[in-house]
Amino acid sequence: MKEGEITITSSVNYSTPNSALAAYLFCQGYDYLGADHSDPQNVVFQFANSSKTLAKTVSNWQIGKAPGDCYQFYLAYRRFVWEAKNQ
């Protein structure tokens, strides 16, 4: 995985500052826990780390082989960008 793409914060949580990756994970069905706005310059999106497929999902995203519905991704991406800007 690329540096800064994803961070395992505990055995049950992981996070990413990448809003597009967050949208993709959301569309893939990972449980979204909310955003950490403690650093206004770097909003971090947090997900439940309940699946062993996380590394493969992120890897598919990074190499451009991310399957899924483009429209659902677009809607989720808009949501995460809005959340990063408006909290």
PyMOL Python script that loads the backbone (N, CA, C, O; Angstrom):
from pymol import cmd

cmd.read_pdbstr("""\
ATOM      1  N   MET A   1       0.837  -1.183   0.000  1.00  0.00           N
ATOM      2  CA  MET A   1       0.000   0.000   0.000  1.00  0.00           C
ATOM      3  C   MET A   1       0.877   1.241   0.000  1.00  0.00           C
ATOM      4  O   MET A   1       1.980   1.235   0.548  1.00  0.00           O
ATOM      5  N   LYS A   2       0.384   2.292  -0.612  1.00  0.00           N
ATOM      6  CA  LYS A   2       1.112   3.551  -0.635  1.00  0.00           C
ATOM      7  C   LYS A   2       1.121   4.171   0.750  1.00  0.00           C
ATOM      8  O   LYS A   2       0.165   4.036   1.514  1.00  0.00           O
ATOM      9  N   GLU A   3       2.204   4.846   1.058  1.00  0.00           N
ATOM     10  CA  GLU A   3       2.324   5.552   2.331  1.00  0.00           C
ATOM     11  C   GLU A   3       1.220   6.598   2.444  1.00  0.00           C
ATOM     12  O   GLU A   3       1.004   7.367   1.508  1.00  0.00           O
ATOM     13  N   GLY A   4       0.533   6.637   3.557  1.00  0.00           N
ATOM     14  CA  GLY A   4      -0.490   7.637   3.799  1.00  0.00           C
ATOM     15  C   GLY A   4      -1.864   7.284   3.257  1.00  0.00           C
ATOM     16  O   GLY A   4      -2.828   8.002   3.522  1.00  0.00           O
ATOM     17  N   GLU A   5      -1.980   6.190   2.499  1.00  0.00           N
ATOM     18  CA  GLU A   5      -3.272   5.811   1.947  1.00  0.00           C
ATOM     19  C   GLU A   5      -4.222   5.313   3.028  1.00  0.00           C
ATOM     20  O   GLU A   5      -5.396   5.683   3.063  1.00  0.00           O
ATOM     21  N   ILE A   6      -3.697   4.476   3.900  1.00  0.00           N
ATOM     22  CA  ILE A   6      -4.551   3.877   4.906  1.00  0.00           C
ATOM     23  C   ILE A   6      -3.730   3.631   6.165  1.00  0.00           C
ATOM     24  O   ILE A   6      -2.539   3.328   6.098  1.00  0.00           O
ATOM     25  N   THR A   7      -4.378   3.764   7.297  1.00  0.00           N
ATOM     26  CA  THR A   7      -3.696   3.588   8.572  1.00  0.00           C
ATOM     27  C   THR A   7      -4.536   2.681   9.450  1.00  0.00           C
ATOM     28  O   THR A   7      -5.722   2.937   9.660  1.00  0.00           O
ATOM     29  N   ILE A   8      -3.933   1.630   9.961  1.00  0.00           N
ATOM     30  CA  ILE A   8      -4.626   0.767  10.917  1.00  0.00           C
ATOM     31  C   ILE A   8      -4.492   1.456  12.273  1.00  0.00           C
ATOM     32  O   ILE A   8      -3.392   1.570  12.814  1.00  0.00           O
ATOM     33  N   THR A   9      -5.623   1.915  12.818  1.00  0.00           N
ATOM     34  CA  THR A   9      -5.575   2.645  14.083  1.00  0.00           C
ATOM     35  C   THR A   9      -5.796   1.730  15.279  1.00  0.00           C
ATOM     36  O   THR A   9      -5.435   2.078  16.404  1.00  0.00           O
ATOM     37  N   SER A  10      -6.371   0.593  15.050  1.00  0.00           N
ATOM     38  CA  SER A  10      -6.520  -0.433  16.082  1.00  0.00           C
ATOM     39  C   SER A  10      -6.928  -1.706  15.357  1.00  0.00           C
ATOM     40  O   SER A  10      -7.038  -1.712  14.130  1.00  0.00           O
ATOM     41  N   SER A  11      -7.151  -2.767  16.086  1.00  0.00           N
ATOM     42  CA  SER A  11      -7.551  -4.009  15.432  1.00  0.00           C
ATOM     43  C   SER A  11      -8.966  -3.926  14.869  1.00  0.00           C
ATOM     44  O   SER A  11      -9.373  -4.783  14.086  1.00  0.00           O
ATOM     45  N   VAL A  12      -9.712  -2.904  15.262  1.00  0.00           N
ATOM     46  CA  VAL A  12     -11.086  -2.802  14.787  1.00  0.00           C
ATOM     47  C   VAL A  12     -11.350  -1.579  13.913  1.00  0.00           C
ATOM     48  O   VAL A  12     -12.443  -1.450  13.363  1.00  0.00           O
ATOM     49  N   ASN A  13     -10.380  -0.680  13.770  1.00  0.00           N
ATOM     50  CA  ASN A  13     -10.575   0.542  12.968  1.00  0.00           C
ATOM     51  C   ASN A  13      -9.441   0.747  11.984  1.00  0.00           C
ATOM     52  O   ASN A  13      -8.304   0.346  12.236  1.00  0.00           O
ATOM     53  N   TYR A  14      -9.759   1.376  10.856  1.00  0.00           N
ATOM     54  CA  TYR A  14      -8.718   1.857   9.955  1.00  0.00           C
ATOM     55  C   TYR A  14      -9.193   3.175   9.378  1.00  0.00           C
ATOM     56  O   TYR A  14     -10.387   3.474   9.390  1.00  0.00           O
ATOM     57  N   SER A  15      -8.252   3.964   8.870  1.00  0.00           N
ATOM     58  CA  SER A  15      -8.612   5.301   8.405  1.00  0.00           C
ATOM     59  C   SER A  15      -7.793   5.688   7.188  1.00  0.00           C
ATOM     60  O   SER A  15      -6.732   5.122   6.923  1.00  0.00           O
ATOM     61  N   THR A  16      -8.314   6.680   6.443  1.00  0.00           N
ATOM     62  CA  THR A  16      -7.615   7.208   5.287  1.00  0.00           C
ATOM     63  C   THR A  16      -7.975   8.679   5.100  1.00  0.00           C
ATOM     64  O   THR A  16      -9.127   9.059   5.307  1.00  0.00           O
ATOM     65  N   PRO A  17      -7.013   9.512   4.712  1.00  0.00           N
ATOM     66  CA  PRO A  17      -7.311  10.904   4.404  1.00  0.00           C
ATOM     67  C   PRO A  17      -7.747  11.080   2.944  1.00  0.00           C
ATOM     68  O   PRO A  17      -8.114  12.182   2.538  1.00  0.00           O
ATOM     69  N   ASN A  18      -7.709  10.015   2.168  1.00  0.00           N
ATOM     70  CA  ASN A  18      -8.035  10.053   0.746  1.00  0.00           C
ATOM     71  C   ASN A  18      -9.548   9.916   0.560  1.00  0.00           C
ATOM     72  O   ASN A  18     -10.099   8.832   0.752  1.00  0.00           O
ATOM     73  N   SER A  19     -10.221  11.009   0.187  1.00  0.00           N
ATOM     74  CA  SER A  19     -11.687  10.983   0.074  1.00  0.00           C
ATOM     75  C   SER A  19     -12.161  10.061  -1.045  1.00  0.00           C
ATOM     76  O   SER A  19     -13.225   9.454  -0.922  1.00  0.00           O
ATOM     77  N   ALA A  20     -11.406   9.941  -2.125  1.00  0.00           N
ATOM     78  CA  ALA A  20     -11.803   9.031  -3.206  1.00  0.00           C
ATOM     79  C   ALA A  20     -11.693   7.581  -2.747  1.00  0.00           C
ATOM     80  O   ALA A  20     -12.579   6.775  -3.032  1.00  0.00           O
ATOM     81  N   LEU A  21     -10.622   7.240  -2.042  1.00  0.00           N
ATOM     82  CA  LEU A  21     -10.487   5.889  -1.505  1.00  0.00           C
ATOM     83  C   LEU A  21     -11.583   5.618  -0.486  1.00  0.00           C
ATOM     84  O   LEU A  21     -12.140   4.521  -0.454  1.00  0.00           O
ATOM     85  N   ALA A  22     -11.898   6.603   0.345  1.00  0.00           N
ATOM     86  CA  ALA A  22     -12.974   6.445   1.324  1.00  0.00           C
ATOM     87  C   ALA A  22     -14.302   6.170   0.613  1.00  0.00           C
ATOM     88  O   ALA A  22     -15.071   5.311   1.046  1.00  0.00           O
ATOM     89  N   ALA A  23     -14.569   6.884  -0.457  1.00  0.00           N
ATOM     90  CA  ALA A  23     -15.801   6.666  -1.219  1.00  0.00           C
ATOM     91  C   ALA A  23     -15.834   5.256  -1.789  1.00  0.00           C
ATOM     92  O   ALA A  23     -16.867   4.588  -1.755  1.00  0.00           O
ATOM     93  N   TYR A  24     -14.698   4.807  -2.312  1.00  0.00           N
ATOM     94  CA  TYR A  24     -14.619   3.453  -2.865  1.00  0.00           C
ATOM     95  C   TYR A  24     -14.863   2.402  -1.787  1.00  0.00           C
ATOM     96  O   TYR A  24     -15.619   1.455  -2.005  1.00  0.00           O
ATOM     97  N   LEU A  25     -14.225   2.561  -0.622  1.00  0.00           N
ATOM     98  CA  LEU A  25     -14.429   1.615   0.473  1.00  0.00           C
ATOM     99  C   LEU A  25     -15.886   1.604   0.917  1.00  0.00           C
ATOM    100  O   LEU A  25     -16.448   0.544   1.193  1.00  0.00           O
ATOM    101  N   PHE A  26     -16.493   2.778   0.985  1.00  0.00           N
ATOM    102  CA  PHE A  26     -17.903   2.891   1.347  1.00  0.00           C
ATOM    103  C   PHE A  26     -18.773   2.129   0.351  1.00  0.00           C
ATOM    104  O   PHE A  26     -19.674   1.388   0.744  1.00  0.00           O
ATOM    105  N   CYS A  27     -18.497   2.318  -0.949  1.00  0.00           N
ATOM    106  CA  CYS A  27     -19.266   1.632  -1.993  1.00  0.00           C
ATOM    107  C   CYS A  27     -19.054   0.122  -1.960  1.00  0.00           C
ATOM    108  O   CYS A  27     -19.927  -0.638  -2.377  1.00  0.00           O
ATOM    109  N   GLN A  28     -17.915  -0.307  -1.472  1.00  0.00           N
ATOM    110  CA  GLN A  28     -17.629  -1.738  -1.376  1.00  0.00           C
ATOM    111  C   GLN A  28     -18.244  -2.369  -0.125  1.00  0.00           C
ATOM    112  O   GLN A  28     -18.119  -3.574   0.094  1.00  0.00           O
ATOM    113  N   GLY A  29     -18.905  -1.553   0.689  1.00  0.00           N
ATOM    114  CA  GLY A  29     -19.639  -2.084   1.827  1.00  0.00           C
ATOM    115  C   GLY A  29     -18.917  -2.070   3.155  1.00  0.00           C
ATOM    116  O   GLY A  29     -19.405  -2.648   4.126  1.00  0.00           O
ATOM    117  N   TYR A  30     -17.761  -1.420   3.223  1.00  0.00           N
ATOM    118  CA  TYR A  30     -17.070  -1.311   4.503  1.00  0.00           C
ATOM    119  C   TYR A  30     -17.844  -0.344   5.398  1.00  0.00           C
ATOM    120  O   TYR A  30     -18.375   0.658   4.917  1.00  0.00           O
ATOM    121  N   ASP A  31     -17.908  -0.640   6.689  1.00  0.00           N
ATOM    122  CA  ASP A  31     -18.684   0.167   7.635  1.00  0.00           C
ATOM    123  C   ASP A  31     -17.984   1.490   7.925  1.00  0.00           C
ATOM    124  O   ASP A  31     -16.889   1.520   8.486  1.00  0.00           O
ATOM    125  N   TYR A  32     -18.638   2.584   7.534  1.00  0.00           N
ATOM    126  CA  TYR A  32     -18.110   3.927   7.747  1.00  0.00           C
ATOM    127  C   TYR A  32     -18.460   4.391   9.153  1.00  0.00           C
ATOM    128  O   TYR A  32     -19.625   4.368   9.549  1.00  0.00           O
ATOM    129  N   LEU A  33     -17.447   4.811   9.907  1.00  0.00           N
ATOM    130  CA  LEU A  33     -17.641   5.232  11.297  1.00  0.00           C
ATOM    131  C   LEU A  33     -17.720   6.741  11.469  1.00  0.00           C
ATOM    132  O   LEU A  33     -18.161   7.224  12.512  1.00  0.00           O
ATOM    133  N   GLY A  34     -17.296   7.486  10.458  1.00  0.00           N
ATOM    134  CA  GLY A  34     -17.300   8.939  10.548  1.00  0.00           C
ATOM    135  C   GLY A  34     -15.930   9.507  10.220  1.00  0.00           C
ATOM    136  O   GLY A  34     -14.999   8.780   9.875  1.00  0.00           O
ATOM    137  N   ALA A  35     -15.831  10.814  10.336  1.00  0.00           N
ATOM    138  CA  ALA A  35     -14.583  11.508   9.995  1.00  0.00           C
ATOM    139  C   ALA A  35     -13.985  12.157  11.236  1.00  0.00           C
ATOM    140  O   ALA A  35     -14.697  12.641  12.117  1.00  0.00           O
ATOM    141  N   ASP A  36     -12.675  12.153  11.277  1.00  0.00           N
ATOM    142  CA  ASP A  36     -11.938  12.818  12.345  1.00  0.00           C
ATOM    143  C   ASP A  36     -11.513  14.186  11.823  1.00  0.00           C
ATOM    144  O   ASP A  36     -10.702  14.283  10.902  1.00  0.00           O
ATOM    145  N   HIS A  37     -12.065  15.238  12.419  1.00  0.00           N
ATOM    146  CA  HIS A  37     -11.795  16.611  12.000  1.00  0.00           C
ATOM    147  C   HIS A  37     -10.860  17.333  12.969  1.00  0.00           C
ATOM    148  O   HIS A  37     -10.825  18.563  12.998  1.00  0.00           O
ATOM    149  N   SER A  38     -10.108  16.576  13.758  1.00  0.00           N
ATOM    150  CA  SER A  38      -9.236  17.219  14.737  1.00  0.00           C
ATOM    151  C   SER A  38      -8.146  18.067  14.080  1.00  0.00           C
ATOM    152  O   SER A  38      -7.676  19.033  14.681  1.00  0.00           O
ATOM    153  N   ASP A  39      -7.740  17.724  12.866  1.00  0.00           N
ATOM    154  CA  ASP A  39      -6.810  18.539  12.085  1.00  0.00           C
ATOM    155  C   ASP A  39      -7.568  19.045  10.868  1.00  0.00           C
ATOM    156  O   ASP A  39      -7.755  18.287   9.917  1.00  0.00           O
ATOM    157  N   PRO A  40      -8.015  20.306  10.861  1.00  0.00           N
ATOM    158  CA  PRO A  40      -8.835  20.830   9.762  1.00  0.00           C
ATOM    159  C   PRO A  40      -8.155  20.747   8.394  1.00  0.00           C
ATOM    160  O   PRO A  40      -8.834  20.755   7.367  1.00  0.00           O
ATOM    161  N   GLN A  41      -6.836  20.667   8.371  1.00  0.00           N
ATOM    162  CA  GLN A  41      -6.110  20.575   7.104  1.00  0.00           C
ATOM    163  C   GLN A  41      -6.025  19.143   6.584  1.00  0.00           C
ATOM    164  O   GLN A  41      -5.623  18.919   5.442  1.00  0.00           O
ATOM    165  N   ASN A  42      -6.403  18.173   7.417  1.00  0.00           N
ATOM    166  CA  ASN A  42      -6.270  16.774   7.026  1.00  0.00           C
ATOM    167  C   ASN A  42      -7.387  15.949   7.658  1.00  0.00           C
ATOM    168  O   ASN A  42      -7.177  15.294   8.679  1.00  0.00           O
ATOM    169  N   VAL A  43      -8.553  15.982   7.062  1.00  0.00           N
ATOM    170  CA  VAL A  43      -9.680  15.203   7.553  1.00  0.00           C
ATOM    171  C   VAL A  43      -9.399  13.733   7.276  1.00  0.00           C
ATOM    172  O   VAL A  43      -8.937  13.377   6.192  1.00  0.00           O
ATOM    173  N   VAL A  44      -9.677  12.883   8.253  1.00  0.00           N
ATOM    174  CA  VAL A  44      -9.413  11.451   8.128  1.00  0.00           C
ATOM    175  C   VAL A  44     -10.727  10.698   8.256  1.00  0.00           C
ATOM    176  O   VAL A  44     -11.466  10.875   9.225  1.00  0.00           O
ATOM    177  N   PHE A  45     -11.009   9.859   7.272  1.00  0.00           N
ATOM    178  CA  PHE A  45     -12.235   9.064   7.252  1.00  0.00           C
ATOM    179  C   PHE A  45     -11.952   7.718   7.899  1.00  0.00           C
ATOM    180  O   PHE A  45     -10.954   7.068   7.586  1.00  0.00           O
ATOM    181  N   GLN A  46     -12.838   7.298   8.807  1.00  0.00           N
ATOM    182  CA  GLN A  46     -12.608   6.086   9.584  1.00  0.00           C
ATOM    183  C   GLN A  46     -13.645   5.017   9.245  1.00  0.00           C
ATOM    184  O   GLN A  46     -14.826   5.302   9.050  1.00  0.00           O
ATOM    185  N   PHE A  47     -13.162   3.783   9.183  1.00  0.00           N
ATOM    186  CA  PHE A  47     -13.993   2.625   8.860  1.00  0.00           C
ATOM    187  C   PHE A  47     -13.743   1.522   9.873  1.00  0.00           C
ATOM    188  O   PHE A  47     -12.687   1.464  10.503  1.00  0.00           O
ATOM    189  N   ALA A  48     -14.734   0.645  10.021  1.00  0.00           N
ATOM    190  CA  ALA A  48     -14.564  -0.525  10.877  1.00  0.00           C
ATOM    191  C   ALA A  48     -13.674  -1.523  10.147  1.00  0.00           C
ATOM    192  O   ALA A  48     -13.896  -1.804   8.969  1.00  0.00           O
ATOM    193  N   ASN A  49     -12.690  -2.050  10.821  1.00  0.00           N
ATOM    194  CA  ASN A  49     -11.768  -3.022  10.231  1.00  0.00           C
ATOM    195  C   ASN A  49     -12.280  -4.420  10.534  1.00  0.00           C
ATOM    196  O   ASN A  49     -11.724  -5.127  11.375  1.00  0.00           O
ATOM    197  N   SER A  50     -13.338  -4.811   9.848  1.00  0.00           N
ATOM    198  CA  SER A  50     -13.977  -6.087  10.142  1.00  0.00           C
ATOM    199  C   SER A  50     -13.807  -7.106   9.022  1.00  0.00           C
ATOM    200  O   SER A  50     -14.429  -8.168   9.054  1.00  0.00           O
ATOM    201  N   SER A  51     -12.978  -6.797   8.039  1.00  0.00           N
ATOM    202  CA  SER A  51     -12.853  -7.702   6.906  1.00  0.00           C
ATOM    203  C   SER A  51     -11.390  -7.952   6.570  1.00  0.00           C
ATOM    204  O   SER A  51     -10.571  -7.033   6.591  1.00  0.00           O
ATOM    205  N   LYS A  52     -11.073  -9.196   6.262  1.00  0.00           N
ATOM    206  CA  LYS A  52      -9.707  -9.545   5.882  1.00  0.00           C
ATOM    207  C   LYS A  52      -9.413  -9.171   4.435  1.00  0.00           C
ATOM    208  O   LYS A  52      -8.280  -9.331   3.980  1.00  0.00           O
ATOM    209  N   THR A  53     -10.398  -8.682   3.710  1.00  0.00           N
ATOM    210  CA  THR A  53     -10.204  -8.322   2.305  1.00  0.00           C
ATOM    211  C   THR A  53      -9.760  -6.878   2.129  1.00  0.00           C
ATOM    212  O   THR A  53      -9.595  -6.423   0.997  1.00  0.00           O
ATOM    213  N   LEU A  54      -9.565  -6.156   3.209  1.00  0.00           N
ATOM    214  CA  LEU A  54      -9.204  -4.740   3.135  1.00  0.00           C
ATOM    215  C   LEU A  54      -7.951  -4.503   2.300  1.00  0.00           C
ATOM    216  O   LEU A  54      -7.963  -3.658   1.406  1.00  0.00           O
ATOM    217  N   ALA A  55      -6.881  -5.224   2.569  1.00  0.00           N
ATOM    218  CA  ALA A  55      -5.625  -5.024   1.842  1.00  0.00           C
ATOM    219  C   ALA A  55      -5.826  -5.239   0.345  1.00  0.00           C
ATOM    220  O   ALA A  55      -5.295  -4.475  -0.461  1.00  0.00           O
ATOM    221  N   LYS A  56      -6.576  -6.255  -0.037  1.00  0.00           N
ATOM    222  CA  LYS A  56      -6.828  -6.539  -1.457  1.00  0.00           C
ATOM    223  C   LYS A  56      -7.690  -5.437  -2.072  1.00  0.00           C
ATOM    224  O   LYS A  56      -7.462  -5.041  -3.215  1.00  0.00           O
ATOM    225  N   THR A  57      -8.661  -4.949  -1.338  1.00  0.00           N
ATOM    226  CA  THR A  57      -9.526  -3.882  -1.832  1.00  0.00           C
ATOM    227  C   THR A  57      -8.726  -2.616  -2.088  1.00  0.00           C
ATOM    228  O   THR A  57      -8.890  -1.987  -3.133  1.00  0.00           O
ATOM    229  N   VAL A  58      -7.867  -2.230  -1.160  1.00  0.00           N
ATOM    230  CA  VAL A  58      -7.032  -1.044  -1.320  1.00  0.00           C
ATOM    231  C   VAL A  58      -6.041  -1.258  -2.463  1.00  0.00           C
ATOM    232  O   VAL A  58      -5.792  -0.342  -3.247  1.00  0.00           O
ATOM    233  N   SER A  59      -5.482  -2.447  -2.559  1.00  0.00           N
ATOM    234  CA  SER A  59      -4.548  -2.756  -3.640  1.00  0.00           C
ATOM    235  C   SER A  59      -5.235  -2.620  -5.002  1.00  0.00           C
ATOM    236  O   SER A  59      -4.662  -2.046  -5.928  1.00  0.00           O
ATOM    237  N   ASN A  60      -6.444  -3.137  -5.129  1.00  0.00           N
ATOM    238  CA  ASN A  60      -7.201  -3.001  -6.384  1.00  0.00           C
ATOM    239  C   ASN A  60      -7.431  -1.532  -6.716  1.00  0.00           C
ATOM    240  O   ASN A  60      -7.353  -1.141  -7.880  1.00  0.00           O
ATOM    241  N   TRP A  61      -7.711  -0.722  -5.712  1.00  0.00           N
ATOM    242  CA  TRP A  61      -7.908   0.711  -5.916  1.00  0.00           C
ATOM    243  C   TRP A  61      -6.627   1.354  -6.452  1.00  0.00           C
ATOM    244  O   TRP A  61      -6.663   2.134  -7.404  1.00  0.00           O
ATOM    245  N   GLN A  62      -5.520   1.023  -5.840  1.00  0.00           N
ATOM    246  CA  GLN A  62      -4.241   1.632  -6.197  1.00  0.00           C
ATOM    247  C   GLN A  62      -3.763   1.258  -7.601  1.00  0.00           C
ATOM    248  O   GLN A  62      -3.141   2.077  -8.277  1.00  0.00           O
ATOM    249  N   ILE A  63      -4.046   0.038  -8.044  1.00  0.00           N
ATOM    250  CA  ILE A  63      -3.583  -0.381  -9.367  1.00  0.00           C
ATOM    251  C   ILE A  63      -4.624  -0.146 -10.459  1.00  0.00           C
ATOM    252  O   ILE A  63      -4.419  -0.538 -11.608  1.00  0.00           O
ATOM    253  N   GLY A  64      -5.727   0.486 -10.108  1.00  0.00           N
ATOM    254  CA  GLY A  64      -6.734   0.832 -11.106  1.00  0.00           C
ATOM    255  C   GLY A  64      -7.643  -0.302 -11.502  1.00  0.00           C
ATOM    256  O   GLY A  64      -8.237  -0.268 -12.580  1.00  0.00           O
ATOM    257  N   LYS A  65      -7.767  -1.299 -10.664  1.00  0.00           N
ATOM    258  CA  LYS A  65      -8.650  -2.429 -10.948  1.00  0.00           C
ATOM    259  C   LYS A  65      -9.787  -2.481  -9.942  1.00  0.00           C
ATOM    260  O   LYS A  65     -10.186  -3.554  -9.488  1.00  0.00           O
ATOM    261  N   ALA A  66     -10.292  -1.333  -9.607  1.00  0.00           N
ATOM    262  CA  ALA A  66     -11.353  -1.242  -8.609  1.00  0.00           C
ATOM    263  C   ALA A  66     -12.703  -1.469  -9.287  1.00  0.00           C
ATOM    264  O   ALA A  66     -13.192  -0.593 -10.001  1.00  0.00           O
ATOM    265  N   PRO A  67     -13.304  -2.627  -9.070  1.00  0.00           N
ATOM    266  CA  PRO A  67     -14.621  -2.875  -9.663  1.00  0.00           C
ATOM    267  C   PRO A  67     -15.699  -2.141  -8.896  1.00  0.00           C
ATOM    268  O   PRO A  67     -15.504  -1.766  -7.739  1.00  0.00           O
ATOM    269  N   GLY A  68     -16.818  -1.939  -9.529  1.00  0.00           N
ATOM    270  CA  GLY A  68     -17.928  -1.319  -8.821  1.00  0.00           C
ATOM    271  C   GLY A  68     -18.762  -0.428  -9.715  1.00  0.00           C
ATOM    272  O   GLY A  68     -18.450  -0.223 -10.888  1.00  0.00           O
ATOM    273  N   ASP A  69     -19.806   0.087  -9.151  1.00  0.00           N
ATOM    274  CA  ASP A  69     -20.758   0.943  -9.834  1.00  0.00           C
ATOM    275  C   ASP A  69     -20.239   2.378  -9.835  1.00  0.00           C
ATOM    276  O   ASP A  69     -20.066   2.977  -8.774  1.00  0.00           O
ATOM    277  N   CYS A  70     -19.995   2.924 -11.009  1.00  0.00           N
ATOM    278  CA  CYS A  70     -19.442   4.286 -11.113  1.00  0.00           C
ATOM    279  C   CYS A  70     -20.389   5.331 -10.534  1.00  0.00           C
ATOM    280  O   CYS A  70     -19.933   6.281  -9.897  1.00  0.00           O
ATOM    281  N   TYR A  71     -21.670   5.181 -10.735  1.00  0.00           N
ATOM    282  CA  TYR A  71     -22.618   6.164 -10.226  1.00  0.00           C
ATOM    283  C   TYR A  71     -22.624   6.158  -8.696  1.00  0.00           C
ATOM    284  O   TYR A  71     -22.617   7.221  -8.075  1.00  0.00           O
ATOM    285  N   GLN A  72     -22.636   4.982  -8.090  1.00  0.00           N
ATOM    286  CA  GLN A  72     -22.613   4.897  -6.635  1.00  0.00           C
ATOM    287  C   GLN A  72     -21.312   5.481  -6.086  1.00  0.00           C
ATOM    288  O   GLN A  72     -21.318   6.137  -5.045  1.00  0.00           O
ATOM    289  N   PHE A  73     -20.192   5.245  -6.784  1.00  0.00           N
ATOM    290  CA  PHE A  73     -18.920   5.824  -6.371  1.00  0.00           C
ATOM    291  C   PHE A  73     -18.999   7.351  -6.416  1.00  0.00           C
ATOM    292  O   PHE A  73     -18.572   8.028  -5.481  1.00  0.00           O
ATOM    293  N   TYR A  74     -19.543   7.882  -7.498  1.00  0.00           N
ATOM    294  CA  TYR A  74     -19.663   9.336  -7.652  1.00  0.00           C
ATOM    295  C   TYR A  74     -20.474   9.935  -6.506  1.00  0.00           C
ATOM    296  O   TYR A  74     -20.076  10.950  -5.934  1.00  0.00           O
ATOM    297  N   LEU A  75     -21.597   9.325  -6.167  1.00  0.00           N
ATOM    298  CA  LEU A  75     -22.429   9.835  -5.073  1.00  0.00           C
ATOM    299  C   LEU A  75     -21.676   9.776  -3.733  1.00  0.00           C
ATOM    300  O   LEU A  75     -21.723  10.721  -2.945  1.00  0.00           O
ATOM    301  N   ALA A  76     -20.995   8.674  -3.490  1.00  0.00           N
ATOM    302  CA  ALA A  76     -20.236   8.546  -2.242  1.00  0.00           C
ATOM    303  C   ALA A  76     -19.084   9.543  -2.202  1.00  0.00           C
ATOM    304  O   ALA A  76     -18.819  10.144  -1.161  1.00  0.00           O
ATOM    305  N   TYR A  77     -18.402   9.721  -3.325  1.00  0.00           N
ATOM    306  CA  TYR A  77     -17.276  10.662  -3.386  1.00  0.00           C
ATOM    307  C   TYR A  77     -17.747  12.077  -3.077  1.00  0.00           C
ATOM    308  O   TYR A  77     -17.107  12.792  -2.306  1.00  0.00           O
ATOM    309  N   ARG A  78     -18.863  12.482  -3.674  1.00  0.00           N
ATOM    310  CA  ARG A  78     -19.422  13.811  -3.380  1.00  0.00           C
ATOM    311  C   ARG A  78     -19.703  13.951  -1.898  1.00  0.00           C
ATOM    312  O   ARG A  78     -19.447  15.005  -1.317  1.00  0.00           O
ATOM    313  N   ARG A  79     -20.230  12.897  -1.274  1.00  0.00           N
ATOM    314  CA  ARG A  79     -20.544  12.934   0.154  1.00  0.00           C
ATOM    315  C   ARG A  79     -19.279  13.157   0.983  1.00  0.00           C
ATOM    316  O   ARG A  79     -19.273  14.000   1.880  1.00  0.00           O
ATOM    317  N   PHE A  80     -18.212  12.415   0.695  1.00  0.00           N
ATOM    318  CA  PHE A  80     -16.989  12.523   1.475  1.00  0.00           C
ATOM    319  C   PHE A  80     -16.292  13.858   1.260  1.00  0.00           C
ATOM    320  O   PHE A  80     -15.735  14.416   2.205  1.00  0.00           O
ATOM    321  N   VAL A  81     -16.311  14.375   0.057  1.00  0.00           N
ATOM    322  CA  VAL A  81     -15.723  15.696  -0.198  1.00  0.00           C
ATOM    323  C   VAL A  81     -16.521  16.763   0.544  1.00  0.00           C
ATOM    324  O   VAL A  81     -15.938  17.656   1.158  1.00  0.00           O
ATOM    325  N   TRP A  82     -17.847  16.680   0.493  1.00  0.00           N
ATOM    326  CA  TRP A  82     -18.693  17.638   1.207  1.00  0.00           C
ATOM    327  C   TRP A  82     -18.420  17.552   2.702  1.00  0.00           C
ATOM    328  O   TRP A  82     -18.287  18.578   3.369  1.00  0.00           O
ATOM    329  N   GLU A  83     -18.334  16.326   3.236  1.00  0.00           N
ATOM    330  CA  GLU A  83     -18.101  16.163   4.670  1.00  0.00           C
ATOM    331  C   GLU A  83     -16.744  16.742   5.080  1.00  0.00           C
ATOM    332  O   GLU A  83     -16.627  17.338   6.151  1.00  0.00           O
ATOM    333  N   ALA A  84     -15.731  16.575   4.248  1.00  0.00           N
ATOM    334  CA  ALA A  84     -14.398  17.098   4.561  1.00  0.00           C
ATOM    335  C   ALA A  84     -14.403  18.620   4.584  1.00  0.00           C
ATOM    336  O   ALA A  84     -13.698  19.225   5.392  1.00  0.00           O
ATOM    337  N   LYS A  85     -15.178  19.243   3.719  1.00  0.00           N
ATOM    338  CA  LYS A  85     -15.182  20.697   3.620  1.00  0.00           C
ATOM    339  C   LYS A  85     -16.122  21.380   4.603  1.00  0.00           C
ATOM    340  O   LYS A  85     -15.906  22.541   4.950  1.00  0.00           O
ATOM    341  N   ASN A  86     -17.156  20.687   5.056  1.00  0.00           N
ATOM    342  CA  ASN A  86     -18.225  21.346   5.798  1.00  0.00           C
ATOM    343  C   ASN A  86     -18.336  20.953   7.265  1.00  0.00           C
ATOM    344  O   ASN A  86     -19.392  21.168   7.861  1.00  0.00           O
ATOM    345  N   GLN A  87     -17.338  20.408   7.852  1.00  0.00           N
ATOM    346  CA  GLN A  87     -17.432  20.053   9.278  1.00  0.00           C
ATOM    347  C   GLN A  87     -16.534  20.919  10.110  1.00  0.00           C
ATOM    348  O   GLN A  87     -16.482  20.763  11.330  1.00  0.00           O
TER     349      GLN A  87
END
""", "prot")
cmd.dss("prot")
cmd.show_as("cartoon", "prot")
cmd.util.cbc("prot")
cmd.orient("prot")
